[in-house]
Structure formats: C-alpha cells, structure tokens
Amino acid sequence: MTGVTPAQFAPLAIVSRGGVDESVHFGALVALESSGEIAFCVGDPEITIFPRSATKPFQALAMVRAGLSLPAEQLALVCASHSGQDIHQETARRILASVNLDESALMNTPGYCVHVPSAHESIRTGRGKTALQMDCSGKHAGMLATCVINGWSTNDYLNSDHPLQIAITETITEVTGALPVAISTDGCGAPAHMIELQRLARGMRALAVGDAGSEGREIFDAMERYPHMVAGDDRHATAIASAVSGLAVKDGAESIYVAAMSDGRAVALKLSDGSGRGIATVLLAALQRLGVDVSAVSSSVTEVVLGHGKPVGGVRAVNI
C-alpha cells in the first residue's frame, strides 16, 4: 500500500504576490449532484486518503446509533474540531457530566486551544496543555458517554478492537459504501480510517439526505444549526457554514474539507501539501460551481497574501 501518488493530484489553487503567480497547490476534489452523481472532479476522485477529523460526523453517527442522546448543540461538539473556547470546553464537560465523568477520563492527546487568545490565556495562567482544550475533546467526551451508556470499558476505548471502535468502523463502512482501506491512529489517539475521497463525499451526503437514517439526519442538522460548535471563532469552516443555509461543513488535518447541502449536493477535497492554505478558497469555488449561493460568506474567508503586513496578493481557485 503506497497511499497517495503525485499523479493523482492536479492544480487547484494558485497563490499570487504583486500580480505574479508565486505558488501552486495541487489537490483532488469531487463534487456530487443532489442525485449523488458526480458533477465534476479534479484529480483522482478515487484517491484513498485519511480524512482525519472529516470522519467525525460518521463517528458521531455510530455513537448516536449506540444510544448516545444529546441536545443538538452538544452533538455538534461531538462532531467538532473545536477551537477550545470556553463554550467548547464547558460543553465537553457537560457531556462527560451526563454520565458522571469529568475531564480526567479523557484520553485524547493534550493540547492548547486552537483559538489563539484562549491558548495565550492558558499559557499566562500556567495551565499548560490539557486534553479538554485539545480540539478533539468533544468527540472523546461523546465516545466516553457512549461507552458508559452501553456498559463498555472506558480505559481502553481508543483501541481498534473496542466495541465502540468496531461500531464506528462498521458505520463508516456502511455510509461510505466500502471497508476502510486501512486504519491507523489519528493525532488525538483515536483510530483513523483511510477511504476514497469520493466515498467521503457520499458519506456526508448520506447524512444530509437521510440515507443514513434519522440518526444521520440528526447529526447533519446539529452541524448545520451550530457551526460555531463544530469549529469556532475566526475559523473558515464556521464562516462558510454560518453564511449558507442548509450547509454543513467539516474540516480535517492535512488540508481536508467535506461539505454537504441538505438537498444532497456535496464536495470533498484534499490539497496535496497538507498546509491548509487554499482549501477554503477551493471549497467556495466548488460550492459555487454546484450552484450554491455563497455570496453571503464573510470576506474574512478570503485568503490574502501579505507583504510587510499589507495585502499584496491572494489565492485563487483553478480548474473548477
């Protein structure tokens, strides 16, 4: 197994400075019509990738099917790569408290908040890195709550052969239509599933249109209603999802995005370099080509190139 190869990628974004093209971001993208048919693609739509946190909605689906019942705002956090702001940390605590646990039960990798002011506050107060601040703590709180509800052990819930993780793998297989190509370990310590890019889009579409059952639609609705819980302040995912009615968006490490509209239109993309630059620009271009009105998206999403602290260029999507 070799994973991705350079030949599977094509140019998706170009960075300019002073009117001169400076860099090119290659990637792969697939967009689905509301019917589920491929509307267009760039690069290889069957490229196998680790979607990383973009699979969190599928993981949450497995938890809900296993009995996890939470208010929509808390369920959105279970799907989140949150920014670690006070509302995110407090919501994770509430999920844990619902099954008489606290943050000491979390086993995800400790980290600082993604939200820079919140991270600075933790450093100023000498708090240091914690599992609660880390952007995956909502997912892990949901995992622990699901384990308690089912009487499953909580001290090994990250093992791939744990009943929870077996249920998650089965759910990912169902909603994407294929067994994961491989399973490794994500940055937070949970299993990371490798799937085809087009199957990532199809899985998100299944949640949106009800093909994954009422539980899938519950996940989609929570993400669509509470995009700030899925990400946070100053995040492109929050700005895009907040501005487009009926849209749910999830980002993932290594330049991943998956998004779906309630009518079934969907996009999944990966930029080859994993830097993160360009993915918001490319996602917006893909949504617009699908006919989604993105005119209300904040200008804060526009990716600007700075020179001496001032805008001197930008990022534009290509081949879309």
C-alpha positions in Angstrom: 0.0 0.0 0.0 1.5 3.3 -1.1 -1.2 5.8 -0.3 -1.4 8.9 -2.4 0.8 9.4 -5.5 1.6 12.7 -7.2 -0.1 11.7 -10.4 -3.5 11.6 -8.6 -3.4 15.4 -8.0 -3.9 18.4 -10.2 -3.6 22.2 -9.7 -6.5 23.5 -7.6 -5.2 26.8 -6.2 -2.6 29.4 -7.2 -1.0 32.0 -4.9 0.0 35.4 -6.3 2.1 38.2 -4.9 2.3 41.6 -6.5 0.4 40.4 -9.6 2.8 37.5 -10.2 1.9 33.8 -9.6 4.2 32.5 -6.8 3.0 29.1 -5.7 0.6 26.3 -6.8 -1.4 24.0 -4.6 -2.2 20.6 -6.1 -5.1 18.5 -4.9 -8.0 16.3 -5.6 -11.7 17.2 -5.5 -15.0 15.6 -6.2 -18.4 17.3 -6.2 -21.8 15.5 -6.2 -25.1 16.5 -7.7 -28.1 16.3 -5.4 -28.8 12.9 -7.1 -25.5 11.6 -5.9 -24.0 11.5 -9.4 -20.5 13.1 -9.8 -21.0 16.6 -11.1 -17.3 17.3 -11.6 -13.9 16.3 -10.3 -10.3 17.5 -10.3 -7.6 14.9 -9.9 -8.5 11.4 -9.0 -11.9 11.1 -7.2 -10.9 7.6 -6.1 -7.7 8.6 -4.3 -7.5 7.0 -0.9 -6.9 9.4 2.0 -7.1 9.7 5.7 -9.9 12.2 6.0 -8.8 12.7 9.6 -11.3 14.8 11.5 -13.6 14.9 8.5 -14.9 11.5 9.5 -16.1 12.8 12.9 -19.7 13.0 11.7 -19.6 9.3 10.9 -18.0 8.5 14.3 -20.8 10.6 15.9 -23.4 8.7 13.9 -22.1 5.4 15.4 -22.4 6.8 18.9 -26.0 8.0 18.4 -26.9 4.6 17.0 -25.3 3.1 20.1 -27.6 5.1 22.3 -25.9 8.5 22.8 -28.6 11.1 23.2 -27.6 14.7 23.5 -29.0 18.2 22.8 -28.1 19.3 19.2 -25.6 21.9 20.5 -23.7 19.2 22.4 -24.0 16.7 19.5 -22.4 19.3 17.2 -19.4 19.4 19.6 -19.1 15.6 19.3 -18.6 16.2 15.5 -16.2 19.1 16.1 -12.6 20.0 15.7 -13.4 22.9 18.1 -11.3 25.9 18.9 -11.1 25.3 22.7 -13.0 28.4 23.6 -14.8 28.5 27.0 -18.1 27.4 25.4 -16.4 24.3 23.8 -14.7 23.2 27.0 -17.8 23.7 29.1 -19.9 21.8 26.6 -17.5 18.9 26.7 -17.6 18.9 30.5 -21.4 18.7 30.3 -21.3 15.7 28.0 -19.0 14.0 30.5 -21.0 15.0 33.5 -24.1 13.5 31.9 -22.6 10.1 32.6 -20.9 11.1 35.9 -17.4 11.5 34.4 -15.1 14.5 34.3 -12.2 15.6 32.1 -9.8 13.3 33.9 -11.5 10.4 32.0 -10.4 11.9 28.6 -7.6 10.0 26.9 -7.0 12.2 23.8 -3.7 13.9 23.3 -3.3 17.1 25.5 -3.0 20.3 23.6 -3.5 24.1 23.7 -6.6 25.7 22.3 -6.8 26.3 18.5 -8.3 29.7 19.4 -5.1 31.8 19.9 -6.4 34.2 22.6 -7.7 31.2 24.6 -4.3 29.5 24.2 -2.5 32.6 25.3 -4.7 32.8 28.4 -3.9 29.2 29.3 -0.2 30.0 29.0 -0.5 33.2 31.0 -2.3 31.3 33.8 0.2 28.5 33.8 -2.4 25.9 32.9 -0.4 24.2 30.1 -1.7 21.7 27.6 -4.8 19.6 28.6 -7.0 17.0 26.9 -10.0 19.3 27.4 -8.5 22.2 25.4 -7.5 19.9 22.6 -9.8 20.2 19.5 -11.0 16.6 19.7 -12.2 16.6 23.3 -15.9 16.9 22.2 -15.6 13.7 20.2 -13.8 11.9 23.0 -16.4 13.1 25.6 -19.1 11.6 23.3 -17.1 8.4 23.0 -16.8 8.0 26.7 -20.5 8.8 27.3 -21.4 6.1 24.7 -19.2 3.6 26.5 -20.9 4.3 29.9 -24.4 4.0 28.3 -23.5 0.6 26.9 -21.5 -0.7 29.9 -18.3 -0.8 27.8 -14.9 -0.2 29.4 -13.6 3.4 29.3 -9.9 2.7 30.0 -9.3 1.2 26.5 -11.9 2.9 24.4 -9.4 4.1 21.8 -8.3 0.5 20.9 -9.4 -0.5 17.4 -10.9 -3.8 18.8 -13.0 -2.0 21.5 -16.8 -2.4 20.9 -17.2 1.3 20.3 -14.4 1.5 17.6 -15.8 -1.7 16.0 -19.2 0.0 15.7 -17.5 3.2 14.3 -15.7 1.2 11.6 -18.9 -0.6 10.7 -20.7 2.7 10.4 -18.1 4.2 8.3 -18.2 1.2 6.0 -22.0 1.5 5.7 -22.2 5.2 5.0 -19.3 5.3 2.5 -20.1 2.0 0.9 -16.8 0.3 1.4 -14.5 -1.1 4.0 -11.7 1.4 5.0 -8.6 0.7 3.0 -6.5 1.0 6.2 -6.8 2.0 9.8 -4.1 3.9 11.6 -4.0 6.3 14.6 -5.1 9.9 14.4 -3.4 12.8 16.2 -5.9 12.6 19.1 -5.2 8.9 19.6 -8.4 7.5 18.1 -8.4 5.2 15.1 -8.1 7.0 11.7 -9.8 5.4 8.7 -8.5 5.5 5.2 -11.2 5.8 2.5 -11.7 7.1 -1.1 -12.3 10.8 -1.5 -15.5 10.3 -3.4 -16.7 8.0 -0.7 -16.1 10.7 1.9 -18.4 13.0 -0.1 -21.0 10.2 -0.4 -20.9 9.6 3.3 -21.6 13.2 4.1 -24.4 13.3 1.5 -25.9 10.2 3.2 -26.2 12.1 6.4 -27.7 15.1 4.6 -30.5 13.4 2.7 -31.5 10.8 5.3 -29.9 7.8 3.6 -28.1 7.1 6.9 -31.5 7.1 8.7 -33.0 9.5 11.2 -29.8 9.4 13.3 -27.7 10.6 10.3 -30.1 13.4 9.7 -29.8 14.3 13.4 -26.1 14.6 13.1 -26.4 16.7 9.9 -29.0 19.1 11.5 -26.8 19.6 14.6 -23.8 20.6 12.5 -25.9 22.8 10.2 -27.5 24.6 13.2 -24.4 25.0 15.3 -21.4 25.6 13.1 -19.7 27.6 15.8 -19.6 24.4 17.9 -18.2 22.4 15.1 -15.3 24.9 14.7 -15.2 28.3 16.5 -14.3 31.9 16.2 -12.0 33.0 13.3 -12.4 29.7 11.5 -13.2 29.4 7.8 -15.5 26.4 8.4 -17.6 28.5 10.8 -17.8 31.5 8.5 -18.8 29.4 5.4 -21.4 27.2 7.2 -22.9 30.1 9.0 -23.5 32.0 5.8 -25.1 29.3 3.7 -28.4 27.9 4.8 -28.7 24.2 4.7 -24.9 23.6 4.6 -22.8 21.5 7.0 -19.0 21.7 6.7 -16.3 19.7 8.4 -12.5 20.2 8.0 -9.8 17.8 8.7 -6.0 17.9 9.2 -3.7 17.7 6.1 -5.9 20.0 4.1 -9.2 18.2 4.0 -12.8 19.5 3.6 -16.1 17.8 3.3 -19.4 19.7 2.9 -22.9 18.8 2.0 -26.2 20.7 1.4 -29.5 19.4 2.7 -30.5 18.6 -0.8 -27.6 16.2 -1.3 -25.1 18.3 -3.2 -21.7 17.6 -1.7 -18.0 18.3 -2.0 -14.9 16.6 -0.7 -11.4 17.8 -1.3 -7.7 17.3 -0.3 -4.8 19.6 -1.1 -1.7 17.5 -1.6 0.7 19.5 0.6 -1.4 19.5 3.7 -0.6 23.1 4.6 -4.2 24.2 4.9 -3.7 27.3 2.7 -6.1 27.4 -0.2 -8.7 24.9 1.0 -11.4 27.4 1.9 -10.9 29.2 -1.5 -11.2 25.9 -3.3 -14.3 24.8 -1.3 -16.1 28.0 -2.0 -15.3 27.8 -5.7 -16.6 24.2 -5.8 -19.8 25.1 -4.0 -20.4 28.0 -6.3 -20.0 25.8 -9.4 -22.5 23.4 -7.9 -25.0 26.3 -7.8 -24.8 27.0 -4.1 -25.2 30.7 -3.3 -22.0 31.7 -1.3 -22.5 35.5 -1.7 -23.2 35.9 2.0 -19.9 34.3 3.1 -17.8 36.8 5.1 -14.8 38.4 3.4 -12.8 37.1 6.3 -12.6 33.8 4.4 -10.8 35.5 1.5 -7.2 34.3 1.7 -4.8 37.2 1.5 -1.1 37.3 0.9 0.7 39.9 3.0 3.8 41.9 2.3 5.2 44.0 5.2 1.8 43.5 6.9 -0.3 44.7 4.0 -2.2 42.8 1.3 -0.2 42.3 -1.8 -1.8 39.2 -3.3 -4.1 36.4 -2.8 -5.2 32.8 -3.5 -7.5 31.8 -6.4 -9.0 28.5 -7.3 -8.2 26.9 -10.7 -9.7 24.1 -12.7 -13.1 24.5 -11.1 
